[in-house]
Amino acid sequence: MGICDGRVVIVTGAARGLGRAHALAFAAEGARVVVNDLGVELDGSGGGSGPAGELVEEIRAAGGEAIANGADVASFEQTSALLGQTLEAFGRLDVVVNNAGFVRDRMFVSCSEEEWDAIIRVHLKGHFCLARHAGEYWRNESKAGRPVDARIINTSSGAGLQGSIGQSAYSAAKAGIATLTLNQAAEMGRYGVTANAIAPSARTRMTEGVFEDMMKKPESGFDEMDPANVSPLLVWLGSAESREVTGQIFEVAGGMLSVCDGWRTGPQVDKGERWAPDEVGAALQGLFEKAVPAQKVHGS
C-alpha cells in the first residue's frame, strides 16, 4: 500500500531529471502516472517520444500503471487533449505536476526577444494550460456533487524567489509561477483543490552546466543533488495526507525542507497626508533600518 494508491497523476517534462524521479516515486506509491514529455533538448529544440515511452515501460515492468503523452505543455489545445487522454485511460485525474521547462541563460542586456518569449512560454504559460483545463474539470466535478481531493503542484525556483544573475527570463517566469500558485490556492480551494509549489535544488540537465561543481555526484556517501531527493515531498503533496496544505512554496535540496517566507507588507510609516519629495528619503531610511534585509540574488 502506498500513500497515493488509486490516484491519477500527470507529470509534465517527466522523461528526464526531476520529472522522471517524480514519475517513478508516484508510481512506487501506487499512483497511475501519465508521463508527459516532448523529448526536447536542453534549449527546447528537437523532440521525440522515445524517453517518455521508455519510462512508461520501466514503470510497467515494476508493476505500475503508466501511459505516455507528447503534448506541448504551452499549447492550450494539446493540453486539453492530454486531459482527455488521461480521463479516457484512467477515468479520473487527481494531481497535476507542472515540471516541464528548459533554459536559455543570458545576461539581461544580452537576452533576445525570441529567448525571452520562449522561456516565458514554456515555463509560465506551460504552468497555466494544463492546470487551467484540470481546474475546470475539477470545478465541474465539485458542482456536480462528486467529491474532489485534487492537487496542483508547480515548480518554481530559487531564481524566481531571489533572482539569479544570467537568468532574467527564467527568474521572471519562475517568480510568476510562485504568484500563480497563490492565486490558484485562493481560487480553487472551494472546489477541493490545493495548489503548492516547490523550489528544488538538484542535478538536472539545466543545473549541471551552470553549477557544475555543486552538482557533481560524490564518489561516496549521500548524494545531495540526486533529483530523487526532491520527489518524496512531491508525492506527499500529491497524496490525500496534504489536503490541509495549500498556497505554500517549499524549498527542497538533499535532506533539507524549508517553507518559504514570501513577500509581505513590511515596516511602514503613514504621514496622513501627501509626502514632499525631499521628505521621502529620510522616511524610507527609517523603514530600511527596521526591515529584514532581502536575500542576495543568486550569483551576486
Number of C-alpha atoms within 10 A of each C-alpha: 8 13 17 24 16 15 23 27 28 29 26 29 28 30 27 19 18 25 25 24 20 29 32 23 21 30 27 21 20 19 28 27 29 29 28 31 29 24 20 16 13 14 16 16 10 10 13 13 16 14 20 25 20 14 21 23 16 15 22 14 10 12 12 19 20 25 21 25 23 21 20 21 30 20 17 18 14 16 25 18 16 24 21 16 16 21 13 10 13 18 10 17 24 23 27 25 27 28 27 25 24 20 20 19 20 17 13 13 8 10 16 14 9 8 18 19 11 21 26 20 18 21 27 23 19 24 31 21 21 29 25 15 19 23 21 13 14 25 19 14 15 17 11 9 8 10 12 17 20 26 30 26 25 26 22 31 26 20 22 23 24 15 23 21 15 19 20 22 29 29 23 20 24 27 20 19 25 25 18 20 25 18 13 20 21 15 14 20 18 11 19 16 24 29 30 26 27 25 24 22 22 24 23 17 16 17 15 14 11 12 11 11 9 13 19 14 15 10 7 6 7 11 18 21 22 21 22 21 21 27 22 15 16 19 27 16 24 30 23 17 12 14 18 9 12 23 18 18 26 19 19 21 17 17 11 11 14 12 12 13 10 11 9 6 5 10 13 12 9 8 7 6 6 7 11 8 7 8 9 10 10 10 15 14 11 13 14 14 10 12 12 10 8 8 9 10 14 14 9 7
